[in-house]
Amino acid sequence: MKLLVLGDFHGKFPSKLYSIIKKEKIDLVVSIGDYPPFHYRKLWFKHCYGKEKELWEVIGKKKYKELVMNDLKRGEEAIRKLNNVSVPVFTVLGNIDYPSTEDASDFKPKINKGMPNWEKKNLLLDRLKSYHNIQRFDYKALRFGDLVFIGMRGHSFPGRVKSKGYAKHKKILEKLFNKFKKENKSGKVIFVSHITPYNTKLDKMGLKPLKAALKGDYGKVIKKSKLKRHYGSKMARRIILKYQPILFFGGHIHESKGKQKLGKTLLINPGAIHEGNFSIVDIDNEKGKINSSKILKIH
């Protein structure tokens, strides 16, 4: 069985993927999310990152709504094109796929009486439901042939391991892995997350995004650590080390695409598809063995 793994679309879907899927005889596309471009990133980091402040409070509700709706429009265009591929698509959601979820902390956005009502809605999720070739599976499991895919959502930092949010979602993943213990033992469970596991080659940030991250609340923690450039998920790492699935797919940190073993699990960060990067994995789904795995680029 051949899997095409991609993610971090940020509003783009290379049309060459259609012919690649046909030529390579792909059976299933696995997406790790992040569909909108988040084109107002600089504004958000400047005014909101690590602060108890919402962007609409700074630039006004009207301007903020224009930015978000434009972002959603471009994100949905990438989803529409993905939905048109000739094979099924499984997806988890990324950290900028509205609405975000606090699955690794207990952070709650400041509630303000003036908060726009539309912001509370499932803006991207409602759109995703109308694309029937795409199935979402964060904190769920999906079967495809002999394989089981277990998904995790896309928090964007290592996480607070003592938080209620972390404990709740880790417990969900543990229940799923225990449910498919037999399949996992025979090499037929694949773990998928938007973000790569903590302290690997695949979660190492570039210096520019690191400087931005250090300004935030979690920066106070990692400044004390020797692992200053590692910004992956502690939850993903602990689940992988405990259950050792045959494969893990994750991204988020575009500059650290590649492959690495964590115990017996092969980790793959395909890189960002908006930069032309993706991966193809050939797996013997009956025997639970990986035939080949490649990180590729569209030129």
Secondary structure as UniProt FT lines:
FT   STRAND          2..6
FT   TURN            10..11
FT   HELIX           16..23
FT   TURN            24..25
FT   STRAND          28..31
FT   TURN            39..40
FT   HELIX           41..47
FT   TURN            48..50
FT   HELIX           55..59
FT   HELIX           61..83
FT   STRAND          89..91
FT   TURN            95..96
FT   TURN            113..114
FT   HELIX           117..120
FT   HELIX           123..128
FT   TURN            129..130
FT   TURN            132..133
FT   STRAND          134..136
FT   STRAND          141..144
FT   TURN            145..146
FT   STRAND          147..152
FT   TURN            161..162
FT   HELIX           164..179
FT   HELIX           181..185
FT   TURN            186..187
FT   STRAND          189..195
FT   HELIX           201..203
FT   HELIX           207..214
FT   TURN            217..218
FT   HELIX           219..222
FT   TURN            223..224
FT   TURN            228..229
FT   HELIX           234..243
FT   STRAND          247..251
FT   HELIX           254..256
FT   STRAND          258..262
FT   TURN            263..264
FT   STRAND          265..269
FT   HELIX           273..275
FT   STRAND          277..284
FT   TURN            285..288
FT   STRAND          289..297
//
